[in-house]
Amino acid sequence: MKALTLLLDGAMPRANIRMPIGEWIRVARERRALAKLDHRALIDMGIDPTAARIESERPFWDLPRTR
């Protein structure tokens, strides 16, 4: 959201908006894929099903702080 605000305020060049949008698309795809995994698959991968559900329900613009 910060990137969009900076773009609209004219403080960010248009070329730099591609990075946040691309990141949003990637994160949205990852979260949709995570939501499709069943309980057994999550456990096999060592992922807590509750944490996976919470992560998959986050909005696309709510990016993780570190990747």
Predicted model as a PDB file, atoms N, CA, C, CB and O in Angstrom, pLDDT in the B-factor column:
MODEL        1                                                                  
ATOM      1  N   MET A   1       0.821  -1.185   0.000  1.00 53.00           N  
ATOM      2  CA  MET A   1       0.000   0.000   0.000  1.00 53.00           C  
ATOM      3  C   MET A   1       0.862   1.245   0.000  1.00 53.00           C  
ATOM      4  CB  MET A   1      -0.932   0.000   1.190  1.00 53.00           C  
ATOM      5  O   MET A   1       0.510   2.253  -0.613  1.00 53.00           O  
ATOM      6  N   LYS A   2       1.990   1.176   0.687  1.00 61.00           N  
ATOM      7  CA  LYS A   2       2.892   2.315   0.747  1.00 61.00           C  
ATOM      8  C   LYS A   2       3.386   2.683  -0.652  1.00 61.00           C  
ATOM      9  CB  LYS A   2       4.079   2.010   1.673  1.00 61.00           C  
ATOM     10  O   LYS A   2       3.476   3.863  -0.991  1.00 61.00           O  
ATOM     11  N   ALA A   3       3.708   1.667  -1.467  1.00 57.00           N  
ATOM     12  CA  ALA A   3       4.195   1.926  -2.817  1.00 57.00           C  
ATOM     13  C   ALA A   3       3.133   2.634  -3.656  1.00 57.00           C  
ATOM     14  CB  ALA A   3       4.615   0.617  -3.490  1.00 57.00           C  
ATOM     15  O   ALA A   3       3.445   3.554  -4.412  1.00 57.00           O  
ATOM     16  N   LEU A   4       1.882   2.202  -3.521  1.00 56.00           N  
ATOM     17  CA  LEU A   4       0.800   2.838  -4.273  1.00 56.00           C  
ATOM     18  C   LEU A   4       0.613   4.284  -3.832  1.00 56.00           C  
ATOM     19  CB  LEU A   4      -0.512   2.059  -4.096  1.00 56.00           C  
ATOM     20  O   LEU A   4       0.397   5.160  -4.669  1.00 56.00           O  
ATOM     21  N   THR A   5       0.692   4.541  -2.550  1.00 57.00           N  
ATOM     22  CA  THR A   5       0.570   5.905  -2.031  1.00 57.00           C  
ATOM     23  C   THR A   5       1.694   6.782  -2.562  1.00 57.00           C  
ATOM     24  CB  THR A   5       0.580   5.903  -0.493  1.00 57.00           C  
ATOM     25  O   THR A   5       1.460   7.915  -2.982  1.00 57.00           O  
ATOM     26  N   LEU A   6       2.925   6.254  -2.543  1.00 52.00           N  
ATOM     27  CA  LEU A   6       4.054   7.022  -3.063  1.00 52.00           C  
ATOM     28  C   LEU A   6       3.906   7.305  -4.552  1.00 52.00           C  
ATOM     29  CB  LEU A   6       5.357   6.281  -2.807  1.00 52.00           C  
ATOM     30  O   LEU A   6       4.232   8.397  -5.018  1.00 52.00           O  
ATOM     31  N   LEU A   7       3.409   6.312  -5.300  1.00 49.00           N  
ATOM     32  CA  LEU A   7       3.206   6.504  -6.737  1.00 49.00           C  
ATOM     33  C   LEU A   7       2.168   7.594  -6.994  1.00 49.00           C  
ATOM     34  CB  LEU A   7       2.767   5.185  -7.402  1.00 49.00           C  
ATOM     35  O   LEU A   7       2.375   8.481  -7.822  1.00 49.00           O  
ATOM     36  N   LEU A   8       1.058   7.518  -6.278  1.00 53.00           N  
ATOM     37  CA  LEU A   8      -0.004   8.500  -6.483  1.00 53.00           C  
ATOM     38  C   LEU A   8       0.424   9.898  -6.061  1.00 53.00           C  
ATOM     39  CB  LEU A   8      -1.248   8.091  -5.718  1.00 53.00           C  
ATOM     40  O   LEU A   8      -0.026  10.887  -6.638  1.00 53.00           O  
ATOM     41  N   ASP A   9       1.285   9.982  -5.065  1.00 56.00           N  
ATOM     42  CA  ASP A   9       1.794  11.281  -4.618  1.00 56.00           C  
ATOM     43  C   ASP A   9       2.894  11.814  -5.533  1.00 56.00           C  
ATOM     44  CB  ASP A   9       2.320  11.172  -3.195  1.00 56.00           C  
ATOM     45  O   ASP A   9       3.340  12.950  -5.371  1.00 56.00           O  
ATOM     46  N   GLY A  10       3.333  10.999  -6.492  1.00 56.00           N  
ATOM     47  CA  GLY A  10       4.385  11.425  -7.402  1.00 56.00           C  
ATOM     48  C   GLY A  10       5.781  11.270  -6.838  1.00 56.00           C  
ATOM     49  O   GLY A  10       6.737  11.747  -7.449  1.00 56.00           O  
ATOM     50  N   ALA A  11       5.936  10.617  -5.690  1.00 52.00           N  
ATOM     51  CA  ALA A  11       7.237  10.473  -5.049  1.00 52.00           C  
ATOM     52  C   ALA A  11       7.974   9.223  -5.532  1.00 52.00           C  
ATOM     53  CB  ALA A  11       7.071  10.426  -3.537  1.00 52.00           C  
ATOM     54  O   ALA A  11       9.131   9.013  -5.168  1.00 52.00           O  
ATOM     55  N   MET A  12       7.324   8.396  -6.341  1.00 48.00           N  
ATOM     56  CA  MET A  12       7.947   7.163  -6.814  1.00 48.00           C  
ATOM     57  C   MET A  12       7.794   7.079  -8.326  1.00 48.00           C  
ATOM     58  CB  MET A  12       7.319   5.918  -6.124  1.00 48.00           C  
ATOM     59  O   MET A  12       6.700   7.311  -8.840  1.00 48.00           O  
ATOM     60  N   PRO A  13       8.861   6.754  -9.053  1.00 52.00           N  
ATOM     61  CA  PRO A  13       8.732   6.584 -10.503  1.00 52.00           C  
ATOM     62  C   PRO A  13       7.804   5.428 -10.828  1.00 52.00           C  
ATOM     63  CB  PRO A  13      10.105   6.354 -11.146  1.00 52.00           C  
ATOM     64  O   PRO A  13       7.724   4.462 -10.069  1.00 52.00           O  
ATOM     65  N   ARG A  14       7.108   5.517 -11.943  1.00 55.00           N  
ATOM     66  CA  ARG A  14       6.160   4.463 -12.341  1.00 55.00           C  
ATOM     67  C   ARG A  14       6.813   3.101 -12.494  1.00 55.00           C  
ATOM     68  CB  ARG A  14       5.490   4.838 -13.638  1.00 55.00           C  
ATOM     69  O   ARG A  14       6.163   2.093 -12.218  1.00 55.00           O  
ATOM     70  N   ALA A  15       8.049   3.022 -12.915  1.00 51.00           N  
ATOM     71  CA  ALA A  15       8.724   1.742 -13.109  1.00 51.00           C  
ATOM     72  C   ALA A  15       8.816   0.954 -11.804  1.00 51.00           C  
ATOM     73  CB  ALA A  15      10.121   1.965 -13.683  1.00 51.00           C  
ATOM     74  O   ALA A  15       8.806  -0.276 -11.832  1.00 51.00           O  
ATOM     75  N   ASN A  16       8.903   1.625 -10.685  1.00 54.00           N  
ATOM     76  CA  ASN A  16       9.050   0.943  -9.400  1.00 54.00           C  
ATOM     77  C   ASN A  16       7.754   0.313  -8.900  1.00 54.00           C  
ATOM     78  CB  ASN A  16       9.562   1.910  -8.373  1.00 54.00           C  
ATOM     79  O   ASN A  16       7.798  -0.480  -7.959  1.00 54.00           O  
ATOM     80  N   ILE A  17       6.606   0.632  -9.488  1.00 55.00           N  
ATOM     81  CA  ILE A  17       5.346   0.046  -9.042  1.00 55.00           C  
ATOM     82  C   ILE A  17       5.258  -1.414  -9.468  1.00 55.00           C  
ATOM     83  CB  ILE A  17       4.154   0.837  -9.601  1.00 55.00           C  
ATOM     84  O   ILE A  17       4.500  -2.174  -8.866  1.00 55.00           O  
ATOM     85  N   ARG A  18       6.006  -1.828 -10.483  1.00 58.00           N  
ATOM     86  CA  ARG A  18       5.958  -3.223 -10.949  1.00 58.00           C  
ATOM     87  C   ARG A  18       6.402  -4.191  -9.870  1.00 58.00           C  
ATOM     88  CB  ARG A  18       6.829  -3.402 -12.185  1.00 58.00           C  
ATOM     89  O   ARG A  18       5.830  -5.274  -9.746  1.00 58.00           O  
ATOM     90  N   MET A  19       7.404  -3.831  -9.089  1.00 66.00           N  
ATOM     91  CA  MET A  19       7.895  -4.736  -8.065  1.00 66.00           C  
ATOM     92  C   MET A  19       6.815  -5.072  -7.037  1.00 66.00           C  
ATOM     93  CB  MET A  19       9.100  -4.129  -7.372  1.00 66.00           C  
ATOM     94  O   MET A  19       6.586  -6.257  -6.794  1.00 66.00           O  
ATOM     95  N   PRO A  20       6.139  -4.102  -6.422  1.00 82.00           N  
ATOM     96  CA  PRO A  20       5.101  -4.478  -5.452  1.00 82.00           C  
ATOM     97  C   PRO A  20       3.953  -5.258  -6.093  1.00 82.00           C  
ATOM     98  CB  PRO A  20       4.550  -3.234  -4.774  1.00 82.00           C  
ATOM     99  O   PRO A  20       3.438  -6.194  -5.481  1.00 82.00           O  
ATOM    100  N   ILE A  21       3.547  -4.900  -7.292  1.00 86.00           N  
ATOM    101  CA  ILE A  21       2.442  -5.611  -7.945  1.00 86.00           C  
ATOM    102  C   ILE A  21       2.855  -7.046  -8.233  1.00 86.00           C  
ATOM    103  CB  ILE A  21       2.019  -4.898  -9.255  1.00 86.00           C  
ATOM    104  O   ILE A  21       2.080  -7.972  -7.992  1.00 86.00           O  
ATOM    105  N   GLY A  22       4.059  -7.242  -8.742  1.00 86.00           N  
ATOM    106  CA  GLY A  22       4.550  -8.597  -8.991  1.00 86.00           C  
ATOM    107  C   GLY A  22       4.638  -9.408  -7.717  1.00 86.00           C  
ATOM    108  O   GLY A  22       4.322 -10.598  -7.709  1.00 86.00           O  
ATOM    109  N   GLU A  23       5.061  -8.777  -6.650  1.00 90.00           N  
ATOM    110  CA  GLU A  23       5.150  -9.444  -5.346  1.00 90.00           C  
ATOM    111  C   GLU A  23       3.756  -9.801  -4.842  1.00 90.00           C  
ATOM    112  CB  GLU A  23       5.879  -8.544  -4.318  1.00 90.00           C  
ATOM    113  O   GLU A  23       3.557 -10.891  -4.307  1.00 90.00           O  
ATOM    114  N   TRP A  24       2.794  -8.902  -5.005  1.00 90.00           N  
ATOM    115  CA  TRP A  24       1.421  -9.183  -4.591  1.00 90.00           C  
ATOM    116  C   TRP A  24       0.864 -10.387  -5.336  1.00 90.00           C  
ATOM    117  CB  TRP A  24       0.530  -7.961  -4.827  1.00 90.00           C  
ATOM    118  O   TRP A  24       0.226 -11.252  -4.736  1.00 90.00           O  
ATOM    119  N   ILE A  25       1.105 -10.444  -6.643  1.00 93.00           N  
ATOM    120  CA  ILE A  25       0.602 -11.560  -7.458  1.00 93.00           C  
ATOM    121  C   ILE A  25       1.222 -12.872  -6.989  1.00 93.00           C  
ATOM    122  CB  ILE A  25       0.909 -11.326  -8.961  1.00 93.00           C  
ATOM    123  O   ILE A  25       0.523 -13.874  -6.836  1.00 93.00           O  
ATOM    124  N   ARG A  26       2.525 -12.865  -6.762  1.00 93.00           N  
ATOM    125  CA  ARG A  26       3.218 -14.072  -6.330  1.00 93.00           C  
ATOM    126  C   ARG A  26       2.710 -14.542  -4.969  1.00 93.00           C  
ATOM    127  CB  ARG A  26       4.725 -13.827  -6.274  1.00 93.00           C  
ATOM    128  O   ARG A  26       2.453 -15.730  -4.776  1.00 93.00           O  
ATOM    129  N   VAL A  27       2.568 -13.618  -4.035  1.00 93.00           N  
ATOM    130  CA  VAL A  27       2.099 -13.965  -2.692  1.00 93.00           C  
ATOM    131  C   VAL A  27       0.659 -14.479  -2.750  1.00 93.00           C  
ATOM    132  CB  VAL A  27       2.197 -12.742  -1.748  1.00 93.00           C  
ATOM    133  O   VAL A  27       0.322 -15.436  -2.053  1.00 93.00           O  
ATOM    134  N   ALA A  28      -0.182 -13.868  -3.559  1.00 95.00           N  
ATOM    135  CA  ALA A  28      -1.569 -14.325  -3.690  1.00 95.00           C  
ATOM    136  C   ALA A  28      -1.615 -15.758  -4.216  1.00 95.00           C  
ATOM    137  CB  ALA A  28      -2.364 -13.388  -4.627  1.00 95.00           C  
ATOM    138  O   ALA A  28      -2.399 -16.573  -3.730  1.00 95.00           O  
ATOM    139  N   ARG A  29      -0.777 -16.069  -5.210  1.00 96.00           N  
ATOM    140  CA  ARG A  29      -0.729 -17.445  -5.743  1.00 96.00           C  
ATOM    141  C   ARG A  29      -0.258 -18.430  -4.686  1.00 96.00           C  
ATOM    142  CB  ARG A  29       0.199 -17.519  -6.968  1.00 96.00           C  
ATOM    143  O   ARG A  29      -0.825 -19.513  -4.539  1.00 96.00           O  
ATOM    144  N   GLU A  30       0.776 -18.053  -3.952  1.00 95.00           N  
ATOM    145  CA  GLU A  30       1.294 -18.937  -2.905  1.00 95.00           C  
ATOM    146  C   GLU A  30       0.235 -19.190  -1.836  1.00 95.00           C  
ATOM    147  CB  GLU A  30       2.558 -18.333  -2.266  1.00 95.00           C  
ATOM    148  O   GLU A  30       0.093 -20.316  -1.359  1.00 95.00           O  
ATOM    149  N   ARG A  31      -0.496 -18.171  -1.463  1.00 96.00           N  
ATOM    150  CA  ARG A  31      -1.518 -18.330  -0.424  1.00 96.00           C  
ATOM    151  C   ARG A  31      -2.689 -19.177  -0.916  1.00 96.00           C  
ATOM    152  CB  ARG A  31      -2.024 -16.959   0.038  1.00 96.00           C  
ATOM    153  O   ARG A  31      -3.251 -19.961  -0.151  1.00 96.00           O  
ATOM    154  N   ARG A  32      -3.061 -19.024  -2.191  1.00 97.00           N  
ATOM    155  CA  ARG A  32      -4.119 -19.885  -2.740  1.00 97.00           C  
ATOM    156  C   ARG A  32      -3.668 -21.345  -2.750  1.00 97.00           C  
ATOM    157  CB  ARG A  32      -4.502 -19.433  -4.174  1.00 97.00           C  
ATOM    158  O   ARG A  32      -4.443 -22.239  -2.412  1.00 97.00           O  
ATOM    159  N   ALA A  33      -2.411 -21.586  -3.139  1.00 97.00           N  
ATOM    160  CA  ALA A  33      -1.876 -22.949  -3.156  1.00 97.00           C  
ATOM    161  C   ALA A  33      -1.820 -23.517  -1.742  1.00 97.00           C  
ATOM    162  CB  ALA A  33      -0.474 -22.975  -3.797  1.00 97.00           C  
ATOM    163  O   ALA A  33      -2.142 -24.687  -1.537  1.00 97.00           O  
ATOM    164  N   LEU A  34      -1.422 -22.724  -0.784  1.00 96.00           N  
ATOM    165  CA  LEU A  34      -1.368 -23.156   0.610  1.00 96.00           C  
ATOM    166  C   LEU A  34      -2.760 -23.535   1.111  1.00 96.00           C  
ATOM    167  CB  LEU A  34      -0.766 -22.049   1.494  1.00 96.00           C  
ATOM    168  O   LEU A  34      -2.915 -24.521   1.831  1.00 96.00           O  
ATOM    169  N   ALA A  35      -3.762 -22.760   0.735  1.00 97.00           N  
ATOM    170  CA  ALA A  35      -5.133 -23.023   1.170  1.00 97.00           C  
ATOM    171  C   ALA A  35      -5.663 -24.341   0.612  1.00 97.00           C  
ATOM    172  CB  ALA A  35      -6.045 -21.881   0.747  1.00 97.00           C  
ATOM    173  O   ALA A  35      -6.547 -24.952   1.214  1.00 97.00           O  
ATOM    174  N   LYS A  36      -5.140 -24.784  -0.521  1.00 97.00           N  
ATOM    175  CA  LYS A  36      -5.610 -26.025  -1.151  1.00 97.00           C  
ATOM    176  C   LYS A  36      -5.009 -27.284  -0.537  1.00 97.00           C  
ATOM    177  CB  LYS A  36      -5.296 -25.997  -2.620  1.00 97.00           C  
ATOM    178  O   LYS A  36      -5.516 -28.383  -0.763  1.00 97.00           O  
ATOM    179  N   LEU A  37      -3.938 -27.138   0.236  1.00 97.00           N  
ATOM    180  CA  LEU A  37      -3.295 -28.313   0.820  1.00 97.00           C  
ATOM    181  C   LEU A  37      -4.139 -28.866   1.967  1.00 97.00           C  
ATOM    182  CB  LEU A  37      -1.877 -27.964   1.315  1.00 97.00           C  
ATOM    183  O   LEU A  37      -4.697 -28.116   2.768  1.00 97.00           O  
ATOM    184  N   ASP A  38      -4.219 -30.193   2.026  1.00 96.00           N  
ATOM    185  CA  ASP A  38      -4.975 -30.790   3.119  1.00 96.00           C  
ATOM    186  C   ASP A  38      -4.113 -30.927   4.375  1.00 96.00           C  
ATOM    187  CB  ASP A  38      -5.521 -32.158   2.699  1.00 96.00           C  
ATOM    188  O   ASP A  38      -2.901 -30.711   4.350  1.00 96.00           O  
ATOM    189  N   HIS A  39      -4.766 -31.287   5.452  1.00 96.00           N  
ATOM    190  CA  HIS A  39      -4.121 -31.388   6.766  1.00 96.00           C  
ATOM    191  C   HIS A  39      -2.901 -32.314   6.715  1.00 96.00           C  
ATOM    192  CB  HIS A  39      -5.126 -31.899   7.814  1.00 96.00           C  
ATOM    193  O   HIS A  39      -1.843 -31.974   7.245  1.00 96.00           O  
ATOM    194  N   ARG A  40      -3.045 -33.462   6.089  1.00 97.00           N  
ATOM    195  CA  ARG A  40      -1.958 -34.439   6.028  1.00 97.00           C  
ATOM    196  C   ARG A  40      -0.752 -33.887   5.274  1.00 97.00           C  
ATOM    197  CB  ARG A  40      -2.441 -35.727   5.366  1.00 97.00           C  
ATOM    198  O   ARG A  40       0.386 -34.079   5.703  1.00 97.00           O  
ATOM    199  N   ALA A  41      -0.987 -33.211   4.163  1.00 97.00           N  
ATOM    200  CA  ALA A  41       0.114 -32.644   3.375  1.00 97.00           C  
ATOM    201  C   ALA A  41       0.860 -31.584   4.178  1.00 97.00           C  
ATOM    202  CB  ALA A  41      -0.415 -32.038   2.060  1.00 97.00           C  
ATOM    203  O   ALA A  41       2.089 -31.513   4.143  1.00 97.00           O  
ATOM    204  N   LEU A  42       0.114 -30.772   4.891  1.00 97.00           N  
ATOM    205  CA  LEU A  42       0.746 -29.734   5.710  1.00 97.00           C  
ATOM    206  C   LEU A  42       1.609 -30.358   6.806  1.00 97.00           C  
ATOM    207  CB  LEU A  42      -0.323 -28.816   6.335  1.00 97.00           C  
ATOM    208  O   LEU A  42       2.737 -29.921   7.035  1.00 97.00           O  
ATOM    209  N   ILE A  43       1.084 -31.367   7.476  1.00 97.00           N  
ATOM    210  CA  ILE A  43       1.836 -32.045   8.536  1.00 97.00           C  
ATOM    211  C   ILE A  43       3.095 -32.688   7.953  1.00 97.00           C  
ATOM    212  CB  ILE A  43       0.955 -33.116   9.238  1.00 97.00           C  
ATOM    213  O   ILE A  43       4.165 -32.615   8.558  1.00 97.00           O  
ATOM    214  N   ASP A  44       2.973 -33.318   6.779  1.00 97.00           N  
ATOM    215  CA  ASP A  44       4.135 -33.945   6.126  1.00 97.00           C  
ATOM    216  C   ASP A  44       5.233 -32.937   5.830  1.00 97.00           C  
ATOM    217  CB  ASP A  44       3.710 -34.629   4.833  1.00 97.00           C  
ATOM    218  O   ASP A  44       6.416 -33.272   5.872  1.00 97.00           O  
ATOM    219  N   MET A  45       4.845 -31.707   5.531  1.00 96.00           N  
ATOM    220  CA  MET A  45       5.829 -30.661   5.225  1.00 96.00           C  
ATOM    221  C   MET A  45       6.299 -29.922   6.475  1.00 96.00           C  
ATOM    222  CB  MET A  45       5.240 -29.667   4.239  1.00 96.00           C  
ATOM    223  O   MET A  45       7.144 -29.032   6.392  1.00 96.00           O  
ATOM    224  N   GLY A  46       5.754 -30.290   7.621  1.00 97.00           N  
ATOM    225  CA  GLY A  46       6.155 -29.642   8.863  1.00 97.00           C  
ATOM    226  C   GLY A  46       5.519 -28.277   9.071  1.00 97.00           C  
ATOM    227  O   GLY A  46       6.058 -27.434   9.789  1.00 97.00           O  
ATOM    228  N   ILE A  47       4.374 -28.065   8.441  1.00 96.00           N  
ATOM    229  CA  ILE A  47       3.664 -26.791   8.565  1.00 96.00           C  
ATOM    230  C   ILE A  47       2.458 -26.981   9.471  1.00 96.00           C  
ATOM    231  CB  ILE A  47       3.228 -26.253   7.172  1.00 96.00           C  
ATOM    232  O   ILE A  47       1.657 -27.892   9.264  1.00 96.00           O  
ATOM    233  N   ASP A  48       2.330 -26.131  10.464  1.00 97.00           N  
ATOM    234  CA  ASP A  48       1.184 -26.186  11.367  1.00 97.00           C  
ATOM    235  C   ASP A  48      -0.076 -25.814  10.583  1.00 97.00           C  
ATOM    236  CB  ASP A  48       1.385 -25.231  12.592  1.00 97.00           C  
ATOM    237  O   ASP A  48      -0.132 -24.729  10.005  1.00 97.00           O  
ATOM    238  N   PRO A  49      -1.084 -26.682  10.549  1.00 97.00           N  
ATOM    239  CA  PRO A  49      -2.307 -26.382   9.786  1.00 97.00           C  
ATOM    240  C   PRO A  49      -2.997 -25.085  10.195  1.00 97.00           C  
ATOM    241  CB  PRO A  49      -3.277 -27.511   9.935  1.00 97.00           C  
ATOM    242  O   PRO A  49      -3.543 -24.382   9.346  1.00 97.00           O  
ATOM    243  N   THR A  50      -2.978 -24.764  11.478  1.00 97.00           N  
ATOM    244  CA  THR A  50      -3.598 -23.508  11.920  1.00 97.00           C  
ATOM    245  C   THR A  50      -2.826 -22.308  11.378  1.00 97.00           C  
ATOM    246  CB  THR A  50      -3.662 -23.446  13.462  1.00 97.00           C  
ATOM    247  O   THR A  50      -3.422 -21.334  10.917  1.00 97.00           O  
ATOM    248  N   ALA A  51      -1.501 -22.386  11.437  1.00 96.00           N  
ATOM    249  CA  ALA A  51      -0.677 -21.291  10.899  1.00 96.00           C  
ATOM    250  C   ALA A  51      -0.873 -21.166   9.387  1.00 96.00           C  
ATOM    251  CB  ALA A  51       0.823 -21.525  11.226  1.00 96.00           C  
ATOM    252  O   ALA A  51      -0.896 -20.060   8.847  1.00 96.00           O  
ATOM    253  N   ALA A  52      -1.013 -22.303   8.712  1.00 97.00           N  
ATOM    254  CA  ALA A  52      -1.235 -22.282   7.257  1.00 97.00           C  
ATOM    255  C   ALA A  52      -2.571 -21.626   6.924  1.00 97.00           C  
ATOM    256  CB  ALA A  52      -1.190 -23.714   6.678  1.00 97.00           C  
ATOM    257  O   ALA A  52      -2.663 -20.845   5.977  1.00 97.00           O  
ATOM    258  N   ARG A  53      -3.609 -21.943   7.704  1.00 96.00           N  
ATOM    259  CA  ARG A  53      -4.920 -21.335   7.462  1.00 96.00           C  
ATOM    260  C   ARG A  53      -4.858 -19.830   7.673  1.00 96.00           C  
ATOM    261  CB  ARG A  53      -5.985 -21.956   8.382  1.00 96.00           C  
ATOM    262  O   ARG A  53      -5.385 -19.062   6.869  1.00 96.00           O  
ATOM    263  N   ILE A  54      -4.214 -19.414   8.753  1.00 96.00           N  
ATOM    264  CA  ILE A  54      -4.097 -17.974   9.038  1.00 96.00           C  
ATOM    265  C   ILE A  54      -3.335 -17.274   7.919  1.00 96.00           C  
ATOM    266  CB  ILE A  54      -3.388 -17.738  10.396  1.00 96.00           C  
ATOM    267  O   ILE A  54      -3.751 -16.213   7.454  1.00 96.00           O  
ATOM    268  N   GLU A  55      -2.232 -17.858   7.489  1.00 95.00           N  
ATOM    269  CA  GLU A  55      -1.433 -17.267   6.403  1.00 95.00           C  
ATOM    270  C   GLU A  55      -2.232 -17.196   5.109  1.00 95.00           C  
ATOM    271  CB  GLU A  55      -0.145 -18.078   6.177  1.00 95.00           C  
ATOM    272  O   GLU A  55      -2.190 -16.182   4.412  1.00 95.00           O  
ATOM    273  N   SER A  56      -2.958 -18.261   4.779  1.00 96.00           N  
ATOM    274  CA  SER A  56      -3.689 -18.292   3.509  1.00 96.00           C  
ATOM    275  C   SER A  56      -4.862 -17.314   3.490  1.00 96.00           C  
ATOM    276  CB  SER A  56      -4.195 -19.698   3.235  1.00 96.00           C  
ATOM    277  O   SER A  56      -5.336 -16.940   2.417  1.00 96.00           O  
ATOM    278  N   GLU A  57      -5.331 -16.899   4.659  1.00 96.00           N  
ATOM    279  CA  GLU A  57      -6.448 -15.955   4.732  1.00 96.00           C  
ATOM    280  C   GLU A  57      -6.010 -14.491   4.729  1.00 96.00           C  
ATOM    281  CB  GLU A  57      -7.254 -16.228   5.970  1.00 96.00           C  
ATOM    282  O   GLU A  57      -6.847 -13.592   4.652  1.00 96.00           O  
ATOM    283  N   ARG A  58      -4.710 -14.253   4.811  1.00 95.00           N  
ATOM    284  CA  ARG A  58      -4.219 -12.864   4.782  1.00 95.00           C  
ATOM    285  C   ARG A  58      -4.466 -12.264   3.398  1.00 95.00           C  
ATOM    286  CB  ARG A  58      -2.696 -12.801   5.143  1.00 95.00           C  
ATOM    287  O   ARG A  58      -4.388 -12.981   2.401  1.00 95.00           O  
ATOM    288  N   PRO A  59      -4.759 -10.979   3.316  1.00 93.00           N  
ATOM    289  CA  PRO A  59      -4.957 -10.344   2.006  1.00 93.00           C  
ATOM    290  C   PRO A  59      -3.637 -10.253   1.225  1.00 93.00           C  
ATOM    291  CB  PRO A  59      -5.563  -8.934   2.182  1.00 93.00           C  
ATOM    292  O   PRO A  59      -2.559 -10.244   1.820  1.00 93.00           O  
ATOM    293  N   PHE A  60      -3.730 -10.187  -0.096  1.00 89.00           N  
ATOM    294  CA  PHE A  60      -2.539 -10.207  -0.949  1.00 89.00           C  
ATOM    295  C   PHE A  60      -1.594  -9.045  -0.676  1.00 89.00           C  
ATOM    296  CB  PHE A  60      -2.947 -10.188  -2.399  1.00 89.00           C  
ATOM    297  O   PHE A  60      -0.384  -9.181  -0.858  1.00 89.00           O  
ATOM    298  N   TRP A  61      -2.118  -7.921  -0.248  1.00 86.00           N  
ATOM    299  CA  TRP A  61      -1.249  -6.760  -0.023  1.00 86.00           C  
ATOM    300  C   TRP A  61      -0.508  -6.826   1.317  1.00 86.00           C  
ATOM    301  CB  TRP A  61      -2.073  -5.483  -0.084  1.00 86.00           C  
ATOM    302  O   TRP A  61       0.391  -6.024   1.570  1.00 86.00           O  
ATOM    303  N   ASP A  62      -0.880  -7.771   2.163  1.00 89.00           N  
ATOM    304  CA  ASP A  62      -0.232  -7.935   3.463  1.00 89.00           C  
ATOM    305  C   ASP A  62       0.991  -8.837   3.267  1.00 89.00           C  
ATOM    306  CB  ASP A  62      -1.226  -8.541   4.531  1.00 89.00           C  
ATOM    307  O   ASP A  62       0.937 -10.039   3.524  1.00 89.00           O  
ATOM    308  N   LEU A  63       2.077  -8.241   2.813  1.00 86.00           N  
ATOM    309  CA  LEU A  63       3.274  -9.007   2.481  1.00 86.00           C  
ATOM    310  C   LEU A  63       4.052  -9.391   3.727  1.00 86.00           C  
ATOM    311  CB  LEU A  63       4.163  -8.215   1.540  1.00 86.00           C  
ATOM    312  O   LEU A  63       4.069  -8.657   4.715  1.00 86.00           O  
ATOM    313  N   PRO A  64       4.703 -10.561   3.670  1.00 78.00           N  
ATOM    314  CA  PRO A  64       5.570 -10.933   4.790  1.00 78.00           C  
ATOM    315  C   PRO A  64       6.735  -9.945   4.898  1.00 78.00           C  
ATOM    316  CB  PRO A  64       6.100 -12.383   4.617  1.00 78.00           C  
ATOM    317  O   PRO A  64       7.180  -9.388   3.895  1.00 78.00           O  
ATOM    318  N   ARG A  65       7.210  -9.740   6.093  1.00 73.00           N  
ATOM    319  CA  ARG A  65       8.308  -8.779   6.302  1.00 73.00           C  
ATOM    320  C   ARG A  65       9.624  -9.297   5.729  1.00 73.00           C  
ATOM    321  CB  ARG A  65       8.478  -8.480   7.800  1.00 73.00           C  
ATOM    322  O   ARG A  65      10.427  -8.511   5.226  1.00 73.00           O  
ATOM    323  N   THR A  66       9.851 -10.589   5.797  1.00 62.00           N  
ATOM    324  CA  THR A  66      11.080 -11.172   5.243  1.00 62.00           C  
ATOM    325  C   THR A  66      10.710 -12.340   4.352  1.00 62.00           C  
ATOM    326  CB  THR A  66      12.052 -11.630   6.372  1.00 62.00           C  
ATOM    327  O   THR A  66       9.704 -13.014   4.574  1.00 62.00           O  
ATOM    328  N   ARG A  67      11.530 -12.573   3.348  1.00 53.00           N  
ATOM    329  CA  ARG A  67      11.309 -13.694   2.410  1.00 53.00           C  
ATOM    330  C   ARG A  67      12.584 -14.442   2.265  1.00 53.00           C  
ATOM    331  CB  ARG A  67      10.809 -13.210   1.026  1.00 53.00           C  
ATOM    332  O   ARG A  67      12.642 -15.425   1.527  1.00 53.00           O  
TER     333      ARG A  67                                                      
ENDMDL                                                                          
END                                                                             
